[in-house]
Amino acid sequence: MSSPFKELALRNAVHVDKRADLPPHTGQCWYIRSSGGCFALKGTNRQLMDQLMKTPIYASSRMKMSAYIDKLRKAGAPIETHFYTNAGTGGRFGVYALAERVTAQG
């Protein structure tokens, strides 16, 4: 079953090519899921979560984002991956988006 967020994710997705494209804060921050539960992040993981709270994201391979996304998921972040096919090249790519509301505390 397709997620209801898929079309919205593609339309609003922001390309992240390097860490400088992410929000600047790297200190530890706690995040609370709307479904309950919380998790703490710092460094690049926090920067990615802060961006995901604003917009869905996709990245070039230079960012190696999938490894960070795996760490975020293990920490408790509710991240979905929506796959798309580029009509011009036939290549596939993924857009990462939050599956539920997350708020930052601190």
N, C-alpha and C positions, 0 to 999 in steps of 0.2 A: 504494500500500500504506500502510495506517495505521500510525503509530508505536505501539509497545507502551507508550509513556509517556503517551499521550493522556489516558486516564481518570485516571491518577494526577495528571497536571498540573492538570486541572480541580478535582479533589477537594482538592488542597493549595495551590492558587493564593492569593496574597495580593494584595489591591488596593493599588496605590500611587497616591496622589492628588497627592503633593507630595514634594519632596526630603527633607523632615523625616521622612517615613515610611521612609526608607532608613537603613542603617547609617551611623554618623557619620564613619568614617575616609575621608579624601580624598587622603592622600599617596600617592606612587607605590608600587605593589605588583606583583610578578611572579606570574604564574599559570602552572601547568603542567598540560597536558592529559594524560589517561590514555593517549591514543593516541600521545603524543609531541608535542613542540613546546611553546613557551612564548610568552607575550606579557606586556607591561607596561601597566598602566592607572593613571590617577589621576583625581581629581575625581569628578564625577557618574558617569562611566563605572565607576570603581572601586566606588562605592556600589552601582550596579546589579549588577555582577558579584558582589559580596559577598552581596547579597540573593538572586540567582539560585542561589548555592551553597547557600543555606538552603532556599528554596522557589521554585516557579514564580511568576511575577508577571503581573498585567495592570494597566492604568492608564487613567485618564481622559484625554481629549485635552489637558487643561491641562498634563499632564506632558510631552507630545510625545515619548513614549517610543520610538516607532518610529525616530526619527532617532538616538537613542542606541544602540538595538539594532543599527542598520546599522553604526555606528562600532565597536561591540564585535565584530560579525562580521568586519569588515575587519581588526581587530587580531588575529583568530584565535580568538575565543570560539565554541565549538560550541553555538549557540543554535538551537532549533527553535521554530516558531510553530505552535500547535495552534488551529484555528478551531472555534468553537462557535456554535450558534444559540440565542438566548434564546427559549424556548418561549412566553413571554408576549407578546413584542413582535415576534418574527420577525427581530429585528436580529442581526447577526453580530458577534462579538468574538474577539480572539486572546489566547491565553495564551502567554507566553514561558517556555521551560524549557531547561535544559542537556541536550544530547544525549549527553553523556558526563561522567565525573567530572573535575572541575577542582580543583586544590589551590592554595592561596595560599602564597607564599614571601616573607615580609617584610611 
